[in-house]
Amino acid sequence: MKHKNDIKNVFISIKGQPVFSIDEDDAFELMTDGEYCHTDNLSSFSYVESSLTGIEGMLTTFDIEPDRIILRRGDGLAGDMIFEEEEKHHFLYDTPYGAIMMGIDTHSITKDIGKDGGNLEIRYDIEVDNVAVSQNLFKINIKSTPRTPQ
């Protein structure tokens, strides 16, 4: 259970890129403030999406467990993205035209996470209706920032 004293203010950098893309326009980098909590073997960080991501105001949370990472957006009803090495997980993804079945096939997860943040790297394929449509790489950095007095 998270206690207020366990939560740290952090600066989060998320770089995403298709693995085999030569077009750098396909890459993105999100830099934002957020919150981070680390206890024992579990970590979690969250941030509020901006207008740049197209889902402004939505809370995004990454739960980092020993064997997997779960990305949750909003209330989670749209489907969690589960990254687990050598495992495939499916979820429904809501679009303006209706929901589509998507899959995440994770090839590797590299973690260096501690009480003040750290680094994650996730290599995965995205599938639509069981057909791989892209190979991707997330590079995530979480840095603790000083808490401002209230």
TAWO-V938167 format. One record per helix or strand of 2 or more residues. SS is the DSSP state (hx for helix, st for strand). FROM is the first residue (numbers start at 1). TO is the last residue. If there is no record, write none. Layout:
ss=SS from=FROM to=TO
ss=SS from=FROM to=TO
This chain:
ss=hx from=4 to=6
ss=st from=7 to=18
ss=hx from=24 to=26
ss=st from=28 to=39
ss=st from=42 to=48
ss=hx from=51 to=53
ss=st from=59 to=64
ss=st from=69 to=73
ss=st from=81 to=83
ss=st from=88 to=95
ss=st from=98 to=114
ss=st from=117 to=128
ss=st from=131 to=144
